């Protein structure tokens, strides 16, 4: 799948490549809350809850950002804020719910089968 050229545009989770859902040069940034993250998240994702973004800019890795939440609302707001702050960010519309439904990998921090909350 070709990702959009213009930061701020949406990417559907179901359109991502199952073999490599996060393309080289991109970072998956998960802006959900800790309990959501612990229950199930994409392997290799960076976790910074939406409310912590303004104070954790130095924790955001270099690269274009694919920003994900549960269904796409929080990540959409985060993308708008990040792009204004000078990052190149794209919203993963459909979020982790669609990610999971598309059969993309999900792992858990709880030692139990992952689930998307």
PyMOL commands that set and color helices and strands:
alter all, ss='L'
color gray80, all
select helices_A, chain A and resi 13-15+34-39+50-55+57-59+73-84+95-101
alter helices_A, ss='H'
color red, helices_A
select strands_A, chain A and resi 10-12+26-30+46-47+64-68+89-93
alter strands_A, ss='S'
color yellow, strands_A
deselect
rebuild
show_as cartoon
